[in-house]
Amino acid sequence: MEEVDVEPTVTNIPGIRHGKHMGFAWGPGDMLVYETHFKPSGLTPSGPGGSFIHKVRKDEDINSPILRKLFNESHHIFVGLQTIKDDLPSKSKRPQFVSISRNYRSVIRACMEELQQVAVSTRDTEMGTQYGNQVSILLAIELIWNLCEVLFIDAAPAGSLLLHLLDWVRLHKADVDEKAKDVLQSDSPAEHHNYWDVVVSYVLQGRLEEARQMLVKQATLQPASRNMYKLMDGLLSKMPFYNPGGSQTLTEFDVKWRNWHEEVDRYLKDNTFASNRHLELICKILVGDEDTLLEQKELLGTWYHFLVTRLLYSHPTVKPTDLHYYAQSCLTMFLDSRSVQEPLDSILLAAFEFDIYLVIKDCSIVLNNWWFVAHLTDLLDHCKLLQSHNLNFGSNMREFLLLEYASGLFTHHSLWQCAVDYFDHCPELGRACLELQIERVPLDTERKALKVLRICEERQMSEQVRSICKIMAMRALRNNRLGSALSWSIRAKDAAFATLISERFLQDYCAKGTFSDLDLIDNLGPAMLLSDRLTFLGKYREFHKLYGEKRFKEAAKLLLSLMTAKIAPRSFWMTLLTDALPLLEQKEVIFSADQTYELMYCLEELTSSIDTAAAGGERPMQEEDVEQTKVELLRLSLARNLAMAIVKEGTVETIFKT
Amino acid sequence: MESAKYVSQKISKTRWRPVSYSSLQQPDIFAIGSWDNEENKVSVWSIGNLGSSGLEDGFEGDPQLICEHEHYGDVLDLQFLDQERIVTVSSTGAVTIFRHDQNSQTLSICKQWARAHRYPCDNAPSTGVACNSPEIVTVGEDGRIIVFRVDQEAVVRVIENADSSTLHAVTYLRTTEVLTVNSIGQLKLWDLRQQSNSPSQILSLSRDRVPLYCVDRHPNQQHIVATGGQDGMLCVWDVRQGNMPFSLMEAHSAEMWEVHFHPTNPDHLFTCSEDGSLLHWETSSPSEMPSFLQGGRNSSMTSRSAMAPAGGIQSIISAWLYGDSSKSRLETTHMLPSQTLSVNSLDMLGQCLVCGTDGEAIFVNRQVPV
């Protein structure tokens, strides 16, 4: 047994009485739980167990109407990602992967914004908290995803790495902009109580242009310290930033940055800004003084903001491989002994350590849905970052997570259709899973059945096609819709069932003397050949049509062939022979002598078999009498017809001879 | 096409609210019906009024939800009866008339025939409805055709066993004649004045028995009818002549769920399908077509049987009846970005197109070139 990573949480199920034993059954997304009769030995059983079955669900998010948009929209992106060809050189694919990653993130953001709006506008406090929780989960997801995008997918090299990390921090610490807006909209921004907070926050995020613009407002208010402000403005404007697209090499940038850094350091040592504590603070930040930075905890908010600011002003050319060292130390420095490391912290730390597997594993444990890990893992797998990592269960990790996610979707009343594409892109077990699940989709209408059938037919799942058609055919049969039932079994090419339904049609005919559903039977076409009984049904109806059109000769020929070619079931022969009676009784000779012989042969064959059956002696007397009269009548007609036919045929021959 | 609006419900039907033709107005309100949700809904949406700001690219804000009402069972078809009333048919067999009150912007049920379509001991889904106010005709999986009148409680007429298989759609051909399509590839013409319970004419798709799922009538030439079905082919029929389709054109790679002639410019036709595509078909008669335009552009379909009209003394023959023969040009354009889940419904009015998908997205295009 492997050890458990975290202690599982206890879920109390309301309605299960204390001290009762529970039984359960696993489903793909849900679990069914019920009270059992189990009694510890020694006690007499008393009363039945609870009459309720409880459904326990881990993944609640799947039922959120707003998150449904996330599932549907990301499904679209997912399918697009799978169509990127494997044979393209990886260089040309990287920008595509980055843009797909951004698409995923923008979908998360859109959802988050909508949730936020709803959370604010809802009056129900409980719902409000629930929405609020979902927002914070999405925020965390987006934060992690963005970092993974920078570190793994974009894989920015030294120099641009820091720029990307700065963007990352700016995006997720957007409250500065809110504050700045407040300050700028006030009557005198420079005297606003948040003024310096905003300036310092800008500097901490490396938004130096904006910081300068804010400082100008203060400078105009203090003409006395004008020079000091000018000096600071110069420092801020001169700070070099690496330009990945430019001609400058990383070493050249480093030299330039060092010169600037020394200049800042000189000003600090000269106490140039000593008379203005705010400017002095900014100067200390610019020089990368760790203690000063740590004093700004409030404004930084998080250890990873601290990390990025520290890198910006101390190690702007940090290499990806060195990140983990700084990350670890920043985390320790930032969190004092009292505060606990949150799961999010360890996930981000794992990302900084480039431990993709740990990131995915921790996310799987912490998050309450599979959406994030499944999509991220899939994208990382496409970037070829997850090769050769096999689990000791199921197939590889990508497939395992996708299957979990898709199975969850499949349990949803509506989202099952999206899940199909996910199964399609799981080469090892996807098909098997789909086969098992698709058969269990409840089919309320033909429309839905047609959609499910299309899914199966496109994937050559003939077993499932048969089973779905059979379900529909059975339902139609139960509702006495023979035509529909037959159509379904023809679609499934289900000969046995077609035989069964044809039998029902024939029974109905025998009982009522007319055919129902003529529009169908008359238009069977080649489908008639599906089963012998169906062929017979179609042909027999054709006989009636010919007879109705008074095309007696053709009708007679068809009727006879139904028996001689053994298309008609033996049990139906008597009916056929009875049908021959009116033809035999026509004034004109319709059955030739040869045909009459054949008819007689059929009758004899039938009666001999009836006789042997009757030897058992179980038939009621009366019925046997009727049968007997029928046979007598037939024999008589046949004999008369034979006589007439022989005479007629003989006459014709004689005429020809003479 | 404007970007997708995700609505958190699988959409079975989208329909524009009618506008009065005299006013040359573009539609701005549409209704959607959902299916396969635990709780289904009928909802009314607005795309805002055109004209004022943001006219560039015809691109404006998202469609906005105005009001909604729960709907028992899947909405299998939905039609506007008039400016304020909507008729739906349900998988439970019910036929419901909703009223959209435009002052209070609310949606309410004003009449319902529960279990109109049914089996002896079960509900039968109703699959299609056609309106010709005050008359409503519905069809269902039970093979019945039912005629209602808005102003009457009782059902006006039932044609029992109108079909031995499922009837998938119905449309008015004339005020007294309706046309149904079924799952064995037949079109049946019913004269509602006649008391007999059998169709006045049956047309069928040769012997292939390909199920037909949708039908629409040419707005001006009532004998011309377009259908689509399981094989995704577009069939154009002339109900006056023979009982075979006049032309068959390859359109979609899966079930065609809806086909619509443009109501005022019938040289344009629109189809949507389970394969996730929406096609805009444009035909032009040879005489109107300058020769320099007859180069190949993007016509990708082939014609299986483009039969010439018998006799050749027809006065006006719609360009649709030529199929893709050399006499006329037929162009198709894909209207949606590539996507995978089924486009279940579309509606076209003026220059505005609305469609809905199983991917729970609505697309609106306000500037379709017609």
Interface residues (C-beta under 8 A of the other chain):
Chain A: P65 I66 R68 K69 N72 E73 H75 H76 V79 G80 H413 S414 Q417 C418 D421 D444 T445 E446 R447 K448 L450 K451 R454 E458 R478 N479 N480 R481 L482 G483 S484 S487 I490 S516 D517 L518 D519 L520 N523 L524 G525 P526 A527
Chain B: A4 Y6 S8 Q9 K10 S12 W35 D36 N37 E38 G73 D74 L76 S91 Y119 P120 C121 D122 A124 P125 T127 E141 D142 G143 N161 D163 S164 S165 T166 N182 S183 I184 G185 Q186 K188 I202 S204 R207 D208 R209 P211 Q230 A254 E255 E274 S338 Q339 T340 L341 S342 D358 G359 E360 A361
